[in-house]
């Protein structure tokens, strides 16, 4: 019988994550483009914005073209810009993706970069068209909610204010932006590792990571006991260059960071690998790892149960518990083994002989559901890891 009480029983602290509490401050973009008629302006002048070409077609009609940072590339076209008018007026916008690609993301709109709502739109072939009521107050339009680099810093500072965690620089990105790590230390040698934002547009993965981590750091009996037994390493934003530039998928070198965990050609993955290797050299043990991403559905990519890792049924037990805890959510598990593909979960399995997963949330999954899934996933993971630790002592 499925346990429906887990969320209410253990989550007694309020979620730290809130756009209202962590406002996005506009800053300069690497892709500054503009359409300016004098009375109506479309601007890509803030961090994470992207509008590669903009054409004024007259009568407040604009045609935007979005191009990838380089090719070949996964089709995840990102766009973000703002619309301003001297007087209230309807502005018609058409977005087209270069190379005849389809739009992956449905447009969302915000007036404050904190609260986002779906924007009514039409799809005609490979063109996305919508109309905005433009005013003197900027209307922000984006493929998904905008979560820029500063947001992660503000979120980490908020965690520090209510939890005993450290927030420090792990290293630097290709363009010398800081890569931060958050750590919760225990008097043991076992580590849970959490990664995020390897692919800039995959916002629902970030929206899952925030409440997942907050649940691990909550002040309640389960979480307190878990943090006494396990260290937690969180690297929530591994691709700050791609985030700042509004990239579709890659870092500043045009590389997919989730295909670099074998060759280690990119500074971002190199620094994570070196840090983990340093922990192991000190007698520490990597116990489990989760990498948060987004795709077209909610799915957990796992290692096969017959792969050469410790406690081969650990992930299956955890995700089965999550499935029982959420009767209205279908937990999809997709085992896979691709040793030379360079994805993070394979890296952890091959280098540390442990299970790891890619935690994927659907692009259009309801945001409340993302939070509920993440909370329950963190609770059942703690329970499973604690049960496993107790079993190994017997």
C-alpha positions as CSV (number, residue, x, y, z in Angstrom):
1,X,0.0,0.0,0.0
2,X,1.4,3.3,-1.0
3,X,2.6,5.7,1.8
4,X,0.9,9.0,1.2
5,X,2.0,10.6,4.4
6,X,5.7,11.0,3.8
7,X,5.6,14.6,2.6
8,X,3.5,15.9,5.4
9,X,5.3,13.9,8.1
10,X,8.8,15.0,7.4
11,X,8.7,18.4,5.7
12,X,8.0,20.6,8.6
13,X,10.2,23.4,7.4
14,X,9.2,25.9,4.8
15,X,10.8,25.7,1.4
16,X,13.8,28.0,1.1
17,X,13.3,28.3,-2.6
18,X,11.1,31.1,-3.8
19,X,11.4,33.6,-6.7
20,X,9.9,36.3,-4.5
21,X,12.7,35.7,-1.9
22,X,15.4,35.5,-4.6
23,X,14.7,38.1,-7.2
24,X,16.7,38.0,-10.4
25,X,18.7,41.1,-11.0
26,X,19.2,42.1,-14.6
27,X,22.8,42.2,-15.8
28,X,24.6,42.4,-19.1
29,X,24.3,39.5,-21.7
30,X,26.8,38.1,-24.0
31,X,24.3,38.3,-26.8
32,X,23.1,41.9,-26.8
33,X,20.6,42.4,-29.6
34,X,17.8,44.9,-30.1
35,X,14.9,45.9,-32.3
36,X,14.1,49.6,-31.7
37,X,11.3,51.4,-33.5
38,X,11.7,54.4,-31.3
39,X,8.5,53.7,-29.4
40,X,8.8,49.9,-29.1
41,X,11.9,48.1,-28.1
42,X,12.9,44.4,-27.9
43,X,16.1,44.0,-25.9
44,X,18.4,41.1,-25.0
45,X,20.6,43.0,-22.5
46,X,20.4,41.0,-19.3
47,X,22.3,37.8,-18.2
48,X,20.9,34.6,-19.7
49,X,19.1,36.6,-22.5
50,X,19.3,35.5,-26.1
51,X,17.9,37.0,-29.3
52,X,20.4,36.3,-32.1
53,X,18.6,38.3,-34.8
54,X,15.7,40.6,-34.6
55,X,13.9,42.2,-37.6
56,X,11.3,44.9,-37.4
57,X,8.6,44.1,-39.9
58,X,6.5,47.2,-39.3
59,X,3.2,47.7,-37.5
60,X,4.7,46.5,-34.2
61,X,5.5,43.1,-35.7
62,X,8.9,41.5,-35.0
63,X,10.7,38.4,-36.3
64,X,13.3,36.9,-34.0
65,X,15.8,34.2,-35.0
66,X,17.5,32.0,-32.4
67,X,20.8,30.4,-33.4
68,X,22.9,27.7,-31.5
69,X,26.2,28.6,-30.0
70,X,27.8,26.0,-32.3
71,X,27.0,22.7,-34.0
72,X,26.4,19.8,-33.8
73,X,24.1,20.4,-30.8
74,X,21.2,19.0,-29.0
75,X,18.0,20.9,-30.1
76,X,17.3,22.9,-27.0
77,X,16.8,26.4,-28.4
78,X,16.9,29.0,-25.7
79,X,15.5,32.5,-26.0
80,X,15.0,35.3,-23.5
81,X,14.4,39.0,-24.1
82,X,12.2,41.9,-22.9
83,X,9.7,44.1,-24.6
84,X,9.1,47.8,-23.7
85,X,6.8,50.4,-25.3
86,X,6.4,54.1,-24.6
87,X,2.7,53.7,-24.7
88,X,0.5,50.6,-24.1
89,X,0.3,48.7,-27.4
90,X,0.0,45.2,-28.8
91,X,3.3,43.8,-30.1
92,X,3.3,40.7,-32.3
93,X,6.4,38.4,-32.1
94,X,7.4,35.5,-34.2
95,X,10.3,33.2,-33.1
96,X,12.0,31.0,-35.6
97,X,14.9,28.6,-34.8
98,X,17.8,28.5,-37.2
99,X,18.5,25.4,-39.3
100,X,14.8,24.6,-39.4
101,X,14.7,23.2,-35.9
102,X,11.5,23.1,-33.9
103,X,10.9,25.1,-30.7
104,X,11.4,22.9,-27.7
105,X,10.2,25.4,-25.1
106,X,6.9,27.1,-24.9
107,X,7.1,30.8,-24.1
108,X,6.7,32.2,-20.6
109,X,6.2,35.8,-19.5
110,X,7.1,37.8,-16.4
111,X,7.0,41.4,-15.3
112,X,9.4,41.0,-12.4
113,X,11.7,38.1,-13.4
114,X,10.3,36.2,-10.4
115,X,6.8,35.0,-11.2
116,X,6.4,33.4,-14.6
117,X,3.2,32.4,-16.5
118,X,2.7,30.6,-19.8
119,X,2.3,33.0,-22.7
120,X,-0.6,32.3,-25.1
121,X,0.9,31.4,-28.5
122,X,0.4,29.8,-31.9
123,X,2.6,27.3,-33.6
124,X,2.6,27.4,-37.4
125,X,5.0,24.9,-38.8
126,X,8.3,25.7,-37.1
127,X,7.3,29.3,-36.2
128,X,6.1,30.3,-32.8
129,X,3.9,33.5,-32.7
130,X,2.4,35.4,-29.9
131,X,1.1,38.9,-29.0
132,X,2.2,40.9,-25.9
133,X,0.6,43.9,-24.4
134,X,3.7,46.1,-24.2
135,X,4.0,49.0,-21.7
136,X,6.7,51.2,-20.1
137,X,7.2,48.4,-17.7
138,X,9.4,45.6,-19.2
139,X,7.7,42.4,-20.1
140,X,10.2,39.5,-20.0
141,X,9.7,36.6,-22.4
142,X,11.8,33.4,-22.1
143,X,11.8,29.8,-23.1
144,X,11.7,28.8,-19.4
145,X,11.9,30.7,-16.1
146,X,15.2,32.7,-15.9
147,X,17.5,31.5,-13.2
148,X,20.8,33.3,-13.6
149,X,24.2,32.9,-11.9
150,X,23.5,35.4,-9.1
151,X,20.4,33.5,-8.1
152,X,22.5,30.5,-7.1
153,X,24.7,32.7,-4.9
154,X,21.6,34.3,-3.2
155,X,20.1,30.8,-2.7
156,X,23.3,29.5,-1.1
157,X,23.5,32.5,1.2
158,X,20.0,31.8,2.3
159,X,20.8,28.1,3.0
160,X,23.8,29.3,5.1
161,X,21.4,31.5,7.2
162,X,19.3,28.5,8.3
163,X,21.6,25.5,7.9
164,X,25.1,24.5,9.0
165,X,26.6,24.5,5.5
166,X,29.6,26.1,3.9
167,X,29.6,28.0,0.6
168,X,32.9,28.4,-1.2
169,X,34.5,28.4,-4.6
170,X,35.4,25.1,-6.2
171,X,37.1,26.8,-9.1
172,X,36.5,28.8,-12.2
173,X,34.8,28.2,-15.5
174,X,36.3,28.7,-19.0
175,X,35.5,32.4,-18.8
176,X,36.8,32.7,-15.2
177,X,33.3,32.8,-13.6
178,X,33.3,31.2,-10.1
179,X,32.0,27.7,-9.7
180,X,30.6,27.3,-6.2
181,X,30.2,24.3,-3.9
182,X,27.9,23.9,-0.9
183,X,28.9,21.4,1.7
184,X,27.4,19.8,4.8
185,X,30.0,18.0,6.8
186,X,29.5,14.9,9.0
187,X,31.9,13.0,11.3
188,X,32.0,10.2,8.7
189,X,33.7,9.6,5.5
190,X,30.8,8.9,3.1
191,X,29.6,11.5,0.6
192,X,26.4,12.2,-1.3
193,X,27.2,14.3,-4.4
194,X,24.7,16.5,-6.2
195,X,25.3,18.2,-9.5
196,X,23.2,20.7,-11.5
197,X,22.9,23.0,-14.5
198,X,25.3,21.3,-16.8
199,X,22.9,22.3,-19.6
200,X,21.8,25.9,-19.3
201,X,18.2,25.7,-20.6
202,X,17.2,22.8,-18.4
203,X,15.4,24.8,-15.8
204,X,13.1,22.2,-14.5
205,X,16.1,20.3,-13.3
206,X,17.2,23.3,-11.3
207,X,13.6,23.7,-10.0
208,X,13.9,20.2,-8.7
209,X,17.4,20.5,-7.3
210,X,16.4,23.5,-5.0
211,X,13.7,21.7,-2.9
212,X,15.6,18.4,-3.0
213,X,18.6,20.0,-1.3
214,X,16.4,22.0,1.0
215,X,14.8,18.8,2.2
216,X,18.2,17.2,2.9
217,X,19.1,20.3,4.9
218,X,15.8,20.6,6.8
219,X,15.7,20.7,10.6
220,X,13.8,17.6,11.5
221,X,14.7,14.2,13.0
222,X,15.2,12.3,9.7
223,X,17.3,15.0,8.0
224,X,19.3,15.7,11.1
225,X,20.2,12.0,11.5
226,X,21.0,11.8,7.8
227,X,23.5,14.7,8.0
228,X,25.2,13.0,11.0
229,X,25.9,10.0,8.9
230,X,26.6,11.4,5.4
231,X,28.5,14.4,4.0
232,X,26.8,16.3,1.2
233,X,28.5,18.0,-1.6
234,X,26.3,20.2,-3.9
235,X,27.6,21.9,-7.1
236,X,24.3,23.4,-8.2
237,X,25.6,25.4,-11.2
238,X,28.4,23.8,-13.1
239,X,28.1,25.8,-16.3
240,X,27.9,29.5,-15.3
241,X,29.3,30.6,-18.7
242,X,26.5,28.8,-20.6
243,X,24.0,30.2,-18.2
244,X,25.2,33.8,-18.6
245,X,25.4,33.5,-22.4
246,X,22.0,32.0,-22.8
247,X,23.5,28.9,-24.5
248,X,21.4,26.1,-25.8
249,X,23.5,23.4,-24.2
250,X,27.3,24.0,-24.2
251,X,29.9,25.8,-22.1
252,X,32.0,28.7,-23.4
253,X,34.2,26.3,-25.3
254,X,31.3,24.9,-27.2
255,X,31.4,21.6,-25.3
256,X,28.6,19.5,-23.8
257,X,29.7,19.1,-20.1
258,X,27.7,15.9,-19.7
259,X,29.7,14.2,-22.4
260,X,33.1,15.2,-20.9
261,X,33.3,12.8,-17.9
262,X,35.7,10.5,-19.8
263,X,38.0,12.9,-21.7
264,X,38.0,15.7,-19.1
265,X,38.9,18.4,-21.6
266,X,36.8,21.1,-20.0
267,X,37.8,23.1,-16.9
268,X,34.4,22.6,-15.2
269,X,34.5,18.8,-15.2
270,X,38.2,18.7,-14.5
271,X,37.8,20.6,-11.3
272,X,34.9,18.4,-10.0
273,X,37.0,15.3,-10.8
274,X,40.1,16.6,-9.1
275,X,38.1,17.6,-6.0
276,X,36.5,14.2,-5.7
277,X,39.8,12.4,-6.3
278,X,41.2,14.6,-3.5
279,X,38.5,13.4,-1.2
280,X,39.2,9.8,-2.0
281,X,42.9,10.3,-1.5
282,X,42.1,11.5,2.0
283,X,40.3,8.3,2.8
284,X,36.8,9.6,1.9
285,X,34.2,7.5,0.0
286,X,31.8,8.7,-2.7
287,X,28.6,6.9,-1.8
288,X,26.0,8.1,-4.3
289,X,25.6,10.8,-6.9
290,X,22.7,12.6,-8.6
291,X,22.8,14.9,-11.6
292,X,19.7,17.1,-12.2
293,X,18.5,17.7,-15.8
294,X,15.4,18.3,-17.9
295,X,13.9,16.5,-20.9
296,X,10.4,16.0,-22.4
297,X,9.2,13.8,-19.5
298,X,9.9,12.9,-15.9
299,X,12.4,10.1,-15.9
300,X,15.2,8.7,-13.8
301,X,18.2,7.3,-15.8
302,X,19.9,4.7,-13.7
303,X,22.7,2.2,-13.9
304,X,21.6,-1.4,-14.6
305,X,21.3,-3.7,-11.5
306,X,23.8,-6.1,-13.0
307,X,26.5,-3.5,-13.4
308,X,29.6,-3.8,-11.2
309,X,28.6,-1.3,-8.5
310,X,28.1,-1.7,-4.7
311,X,24.6,-2.6,-3.5
312,X,23.3,-3.2,-7.0
313,X,19.6,-2.9,-6.0
314,X,20.0,0.3,-4.0
315,X,18.6,2.7,-6.6
316,X,15.8,0.3,-7.4
317,X,14.8,0.2,-3.7
318,X,14.9,4.0,-3.4
319,X,12.8,4.7,-6.5
320,X,10.3,2.0,-5.7
321,X,9.9,3.7,-2.3
322,X,9.4,7.0,-4.1
323,X,6.7,5.4,-6.3
324,X,4.9,4.1,-3.3
325,X,5.1,7.5,-1.6
326,X,3.5,9.2,-4.5
327,X,0.4,7.4,-5.8
328,X,-0.3,10.0,-8.4
329,X,3.2,10.1,-9.9
330,X,4.6,7.3,-12.1
331,X,8.3,6.8,-11.4
332,X,9.9,5.8,-14.7
333,X,13.3,4.1,-14.3
334,X,15.4,3.7,-17.4
335,X,18.6,1.7,-16.8
336,X,21.5,2.3,-19.2
337,X,25.2,1.6,-19.6
338,X,27.3,3.6,-22.1
339,X,30.9,3.5,-20.9
340,X,32.4,5.8,-23.5
341,X,29.5,8.4,-23.6
342,X,31.0,10.7,-21.0
343,X,27.9,11.2,-18.9
344,X,28.2,11.8,-15.2
345,X,26.3,8.8,-13.9
346,X,28.6,6.5,-15.9
347,X,31.6,8.4,-14.5
348,X,30.6,7.7,-10.9
349,X,29.9,4.1,-11.6
350,X,33.2,3.4,-13.4
351,X,35.4,5.5,-11.1
352,X,33.9,4.9,-7.7
353,X,31.9,1.6,-8.2
354,X,28.7,3.3,-7.0
355,X,25.2,3.9,-8.3
356,X,24.4,7.3,-9.8
357,X,21.4,8.7,-11.6
358,X,20.4,11.4,-14.0
359,X,17.3,13.0,-12.4
360,X,15.2,14.4,-15.3
361,X,12.1,16.6,-15.0
362,X,9.8,17.3,-17.9
363,X,10.0,20.7,-19.5
364,X,6.3,21.4,-18.9
365,X,5.8,19.4,-15.7
366,X,3.7,21.4,-13.3
367,X,6.0,23.4,-11.0
368,X,4.1,22.4,-7.8
369,X,4.6,18.7,-8.9
370,X,8.3,19.2,-9.4
371,X,8.6,20.4,-5.8
372,X,6.4,17.6,-4.4
373,X,8.4,15.0,-6.3
374,X,11.7,16.5,-5.2
375,X,10.7,16.6,-1.5
376,X,9.5,13.0,-1.5
377,X,12.6,11.9,-3.5
378,X,14.9,13.4,-0.9
379,X,12.9,11.9,2.0
380,X,12.9,8.4,0.5
381,X,16.6,8.7,-0.5
382,X,17.5,9.6,3.1
383,X,15.5,6.7,4.4
384,X,17.0,4.2,1.9
385,X,20.6,5.4,2.5
386,X,20.1,5.2,6.3
387,X,18.5,1.8,6.1
388,X,21.4,0.6,3.9
389,X,23.9,2.0,6.3
390,X,22.3,0.3,9.3
391,X,22.0,-3.0,7.4
392,X,25.8,-2.9,6.6
393,X,26.6,-2.5,10.3
394,X,24.7,-5.7,11.2
